[in-house]
């Protein structure tokens, strides 16, 4: 059995980004916060896509990633959250949105 350290990792990442914000200028702080928000938007967008993609396989129990049981929806949601967070910032949507919003200031 493996311990879930995702909450600890999220907390560590959050605290390290706060430390970076304290040592930066106002413009740098705004850029960091904007990048963080565009990454979160990309993660949300990816989660929506993963929810749709994984719900399409509900009819096939043999091909399903998670077996049917009492907590299968929770497992799917947790899996989609983790995958979307891991993939966010790498698809280019976040960077494109960041550049567009930064130019608009």
Secondary structure as GFF3:
##gff-version 3
##sequence-region A 1 105
A	DSSP	alpha_helix	6	22	.	.	.	ID=ss1
A	DSSP	alpha_helix	26	55	.	.	.	ID=ss2
A	DSSP	alpha_helix	72	87	.	.	.	ID=ss3
A	DSSP	alpha_helix	93	103	.	.	.	ID=ss4
###
